[in-house]
Amino acid sequence: MENIELEGIVIRVIHYNDSSEIVHLYTKYGNISVLAKGARKFKTNRLSFCQPLTKVKFIATNSSLPTLIDYSLINNYDLIKDDLKSNLWFQYLLEIINKLPEKTYSENIYHMLDSILNLVNNKNSMILVLCAQTKLLKAYGVEPNFNNCCICNSPNIKFFSLSKGGFICANHNETGSDIRPYLMLKKLYYFNLYNEDLSLLDDIDLREAFIALNEYYAYHVEIKLHSLSTLIF
């Protein structure tokens, strides 16, 4: 069979026996695992292939567990890795991407991840990650109803219902929450990362948006996320 030749971003690495690594990469076809034999040996030319937050082009065998044949480095994202705050936020995002349902919207997600990694500077990593995390709710199949009451379809929204997964009107408010944090999430969800100016998101309270978003993930998505205390604001 022909070998696999792909471009991908390393999102996770796990040890495999005494000398090798299994490298999880996100590609336009979704999450792919590649065995990098000998990557843990003292003298190896595969170190950069086995570092999370690295973009590579690679060739691997076409098998149940593809084995790395060769690769070339495209981007090492040193600006992110050298900044503790940015590094923590993007490692957090990679965890969420690693747990996505298999191949769901994979090409769009890959292009989004690739784009925001190229947009990062020392000031905008948090807003980029929160924007991506909000958009990923669609890939998990639990995107909120941000446009009208999720019960009667009324546009006169007043509250947000965590259990119902969307905005609700005054007529259906039972245990609804303050709408403000979810209006920020709506702005993040619909923000066009490819064409719009990030300064349009300057009015978003990052801490408040993060808390609301993680509460939504905790209720609707069966994955464990980092707590607020593990990140730097």
VENSUL-V50467 format. One record per helix or strand of 2 or more residues. SS is the DSSP state (helix for helix, strand for strand). FROM is the first residue (numbers start at 0). TO is the last residue. If there is no record, write none. Layout:
BEGIN
ss->SS from->FROM to->TO
ss->SS from->FROM to->TO
END
This chain:
BEGIN
ss->strand from->3 to->15
ss->strand from->19 to->26
ss->strand from->29 to->35
ss->helix from->47 to->49
ss->strand from->54 to->59
ss->strand from->65 to->74
ss->helix from->77 to->80
ss->helix from->83 to->97
ss->helix from->105 to->118
ss->helix from->124 to->134
ss->strand from->156 to->160
ss->strand from->165 to->168
ss->helix from->169 to->171
ss->helix from->179 to->189
ss->helix from->197 to->200
ss->helix from->205 to->219
ss->helix from->227 to->229
END
